Amino acid sequence: MHRKYKIITKVSCCLGIYFLVVYPLKLFYDSSQRCQKIISFFGFNLMPLSEEEEKYPLAYGMLVYKWTDQVYYTVSAFYQPQNQYCIGIDNKSDRAFKRNVGYLAQCFPNIHVMEVPAVSYCGHSVIWAVHLCLRYLTSLPSKWKYYQYLTGFDLPLKTNHQMVRIFKQLNGSFNGEVKAFQLDRLRNKSNMHPPYKLKLFKSSLSATFSRETAEFLASSREAMALLSFLNGTFCPDESFWTTLIGNKNGSYYCKPENLTAVPFYISQCWLSGKYVSASCAFGVGDVPSLLQRPQLVAHKFYLDYEPAAYFCLYQKVRERAQEDIASFNEKPYGDLPGPRLTRGEDISEWFKNNAY
């Protein structure tokens, strides 16, 4: 997993039919064929693609606020009928957007749409909204296995079947960034002592973790206390997941710089993207490299910036879903720190014998 990936500079995509980006969404209004049109135009898959995928459902939480067409395409890219989805719509979004995204819940029984309180960048409202969806997903009787957080601007780099194989290798472990927590994030807090003597860590909101972990993060006393404590800190969504997992019994309680992982998502520009809010809006020149990456998700794409990048990646990953899964090697994901720890390896000996 730590080898260097060569930069591929060319990839072939047949994009002609996909440049119908601005679809007349008004055709969905008051139409008895609305769901059929959404399914057909945006390519929603209505049958599990394999028995293995059917028996290993996943869960997704999303937070969205604009661009109905891109939200539809993004959801369709991740959609499988056995999975569960919760989409939180920012209360500040316009009425038409709320209505259009709401159609997804009308058409698909495994998609839940909820309106969440107004969200502000780096505000407590972000983690609160995401947590609402997590609570909903963990309340479902569905026996989904792993959770992933997404935005409306993401695309998968792996097929659903590949993700299932990867999550099995992760063996219940948490996969996300682990960084030192900067104390100046507490500068607006009168009480700087976290509840339950938790050691604070910094991470990304984008992460993936097991159902068992999701239930702990959604409803434990520690989780609810930390959620309240983080109100008033800077970007609390970057402190929630990893702080709780980093202090949980049997977790990675060690120096964060000692841990090396392949992050769940990739947000670094290489050739043609541009940075927006500290993450890359990918361009056409980034697509060949993205297709070679080990990460699961690419964040982010904007349909008003080099839309060919979005649709080329969308097309290629969907084509991979038709390929033989036997050609995919998921074993390296089992060599990441998280799975190795869950297998009971002696971490002190591990760091002596490995240079990271």
Residue pairs with C-beta under 8 A, 6 or more apart in sequence:
1 262
1 294
1 332
1 333
1 335
1 336
2 260
5 289
5 292
5 293
5 294
6 292
7 270
7 288
7 289
8 288
8 289
8 291
8 292
9 285
9 288
10 288
11 287
11 288
11 291
11 312
11 316
13 287
13 308
13 311
13 312
13 315
13 316
14 315
15 308
15 311
15 312
15 315
18 311
18 314
18 315
19 307
19 308
19 311
21 69
21 303
21 307
21 311
22 69
23 41
23 69
25 68
25 69
25 100
27 37
28 34
28 37
28 38
28 100
28 103
31 37
34 103
34 106
34 107
35 103
35 106
35 107
38 44
38 72
38 103
38 104
38 107
39 46
39 107
42 72
42 73
42 75
42 76
43 76
43 318
44 76
44 79
44 108
45 76
45 79
45 80
45 81
46 81
47 81
48 54
48 80
48 81
48 82
49 80
49 160
49 161
49 321
50 161
50 325
52 161
52 164
52 325
53 80
53 82
53 160
53 161
53 164
54 82
56 145
56 164
56 167
56 168
57 80
57 82
57 83
57 84
57 142
57 143
57 144
57 145
58 80
58 83
58 84
58 144
58 145
58 146
58 147
58 148
58 160
58 163
58 164
58 167
59 83
59 84
59 85
59 86
59 137
59 140
59 142
59 144
59 146
59 147
59 148
59 211
59 214
60 78
60 83
60 84
60 85
60 86
60 147
60 148
60 149
60 150
61 85
61 86
61 88
61 130
61 133
61 134
61 137
61 147
61 148
61 149
61 150
62 74
62 75
62 85
62 86
62 87
62 88
62 133
62 149
62 150
62 151
62 152
63 87
63 88
63 90
63 116
63 119
63 126
63 129
63 130
63 133
63 151
63 152
64 71
64 87
64 88
64 89
64 90
64 93
64 101
64 151
64 152
65 89
65 90
65 92
65 93
65 97
65 119
65 152
66 93
66 97
66 152
67 97
67 152
67 303
68 96
68 97
68 100
68 101
69 303
70 152
70 153
70 301
70 302
70 303
70 310
71 87
71 101
71 152
72 104
73 310
73 314
74 150
74 152
74 153
74 154
74 155
75 85
75 87
75 104
75 111
77 155
77 156
77 314
77 317
77 318
78 85
78 150
78 156
78 160
79 85
79 108
80 160
81 108
81 110
82 110
83 110
83 144
83 160
84 110
84 112
84 137
84 140
84 142
84 144
85 108
85 110
85 111
85 112
86 112
86 113
86 114
86 133
86 134
86 136
86 137
87 101
87 104
87 105
87 111
87 112
87 113
87 114
87 133
88 114
88 115
88 116
88 129
88 130
88 132
88 133
89 97
89 98
89 101
89 102
89 113
89 114
89 115
89 116
90 116
90 118
90 119
90 129
91 115
91 116
91 117
91 118
91 119
92 118
92 119
98 115
101 113
102 113
104 111
104 113
105 111
105 112
105 113
110 142
112 133
112 136
114 132
114 133
114 136
116 125
116 128
116 129
116 132
116 133
117 125
117 128
117 129
118 125
119 125
119 126
119 129
120 126
121 277
122 234
122 235
122 237
123 236
124 230
124 231
124 232
124 233
124 236
126 205
126 236
126 237
127 205
127 227
127 230
127 236
127 237
127 240
128 227
130 149
130 205
130 237
131 217
131 218
131 227
131 240
134 147
134 214
134 217
134 218
135 218
135 219
137 144
137 147
137 214
137 218
138 211
138 214
138 215
138 218
138 219
143 211
144 211
145 167
145 210
145 211
146 163
146 167
146 170
146 208
146 209
146 210
146 211
147 208
147 209
147 210
147 211
147 213
147 214
148 207
148 208
148 264
148 296
148 297
149 205
149 206
149 207
149 208
150 206
150 297
151 206
151 299
151 300
153 281
153 299
153 300
153 301
153 302
154 265
154 297
154 298
154 299
154 300
154 301
155 297
155 298
155 301
155 310
155 313
155 314
155 317
156 163
156 296
156 297
156 298
156 317
157 266
157 290
157 291
157 293
157 295
157 296
157 297
157 298
157 313
157 317
158 166
158 296
158 317
159 317
159 318
159 320
159 321
160 321
161 321
161 325
161 328
162 320
162 325
162 328
162 330
163 296
165 325
165 328
165 330
166 296
166 330
166 333
167 208
167 210
168 330
169 330
169 331
169 333
169 334
169 339
170 208
170 210
170 333
170 334
170 336
170 338
170 339
171 334
171 338
171 339
171 342
171 343
172 210
172 212
172 213
172 342
173 209
173 210
173 336
173 338
173 339
173 341
173 342
174 207
174 208
174 209
174 210
174 213
174 241
174 242
174 245
174 251
174 338
175 207
175 208
175 209
175 261
175 262
175 263
175 264
175 336
175 338
176 203
176 204
176 206
176 207
176 208
176 209
176 241
176 242
176 245
176 261
176 263
176 264
177 202
177 203
177 204
177 207
177 242
177 261
177 263
178 201
178 203
178 242
178 246
178 252
178 256
178 259
178 261
179 201
179 202
179 203
179 242
179 256
180 201
180 202
180 256
180 257
181 200
181 201
181 202
181 239
181 243
182 202
183 192
184 234
185 202
185 233
185 234
185 235
185 239
186 192
186 233
187 234
188 232
188 233
188 234
189 232
189 233
191 229
194 200
194 226
194 229
194 243
195 222
195 225
195 226
195 228
195 229
196 221
196 222
196 225
196 226
196 247
198 222
198 226
198 243
198 244
198 247
199 243
199 246
199 247
199 253
200 239
200 243
201 239
201 242
201 243
201 246
201 256
202 238
202 239
202 242
203 238
203 239
203 241
203 242
203 243
204 238
204 263
204 264
204 265
205 237
205 238
205 240
205 241
206 263
206 264
206 265
206 297
206 299
207 241
207 242
207 264
208 264
208 296
209 217
209 241
209 245
213 245
216 222
216 223
216 244
216 248
217 223
217 240
217 241
217 244
217 245
220 244
222 244
222 247
223 244
226 240
226 243
226 244
227 240
230 236
230 239
230 240
233 239
245 251
245 252
246 252
246 253
246 256
247 253
251 341
252 259
252 337
252 338
252 341
252 347
254 347
258 351
258 356
259 337
259 356
260 337
260 356
261 336
261 337
261 338
262 294
262 295
262 333
262 336
263 295
264 295
264 296
264 297
265 295
265 296
265 297
265 298
265 299
266 290
266 293
266 295
266 297
266 298
266 299
267 279
267 280
267 298
267 299
267 300
268 280
269 275
269 280
269 282
269 283
269 286
270 285
270 286
270 289
271 283
271 285
271 286
271 289
272 282
272 283
272 284
272 285
272 286
272 306
272 309
273 280
273 281
273 282
273 283
273 285
273 286
274 280
274 281
274 283
274 305
275 281
276 300
276 302
279 299
279 300
280 286
280 299
280 300
281 300
281 301
281 302
281 305
282 290
282 298
282 300
282 301
282 306
282 309
282 310
282 313
283 305
283 306
283 309
284 306
284 308
284 309
284 312
286 309
287 309
287 312
287 313
287 316
290 298
290 313
291 313
291 316
294 332
294 333
298 313
301 309
301 310
301 313
302 310
303 310
333 339
334 340
340 350
341 347
